Amino acid sequence: MASNSSFDISTGADLQEVDNAVNQALKEIQQRYDFKGTHCTIEFDRDKAEIRLQADDDFRMKSLLDVLQGRLIKRGVPVKNTATGDFEAATGTSVRCTVTLTQGIASDVAKRITKAIKDNKAFKKVTASIQGEEIRVTSPSRDELQAVMAFLRAEDFGIELQFGNYRG
């Protein structure tokens, strides 16, 4: 009897790369002319996987977000896994915003992914099971697993999917 091959589907950002991107963004706003004399800050809370931004007004907040997202993209952090909160008024005209990083697949998204795999009639012997914040996909055919990966890359679940732990 043939043994089953499997792989895991997960999501998340490398927190060290996020930290590097935040530091680069801070250096950039210190050097840019349009940020001279302003009180714009970026703070990264590694434990909560949140980036807190504070700027003098809405326009500078949008510029600050652009700088941060540009640095995240250059560091290879999937921007699709970030959720930007609403701008909150702080003291005076200053504005705050929180960017939350997605670490792990939420249960409702995991259910949608497993349902999409099971509903696709092309995958006859593929099984998908939710294991915490990951999804394990198994099949006796490696070709079928490759087809599942291609299918999931073509779909949009609102997060960046990562495929790992491939066992043949």
Secondary structure, 3 states (H helix, E strand, C coil): CCCCEEEEEECCCCHHHHHHHHHHHHHHHHHCHHHCCCCCEEEEECCCCEEEEEECCHHHHHHHHHHHHHHHHHCCCCHHHEEECCCEECCCCCEEEEEEECCCCCHHHHHHHHHHHHHCCCCCCCEEEEECCEEEEEECCHHHHHHHHHHHHHCCCCCCCEEEEEEC
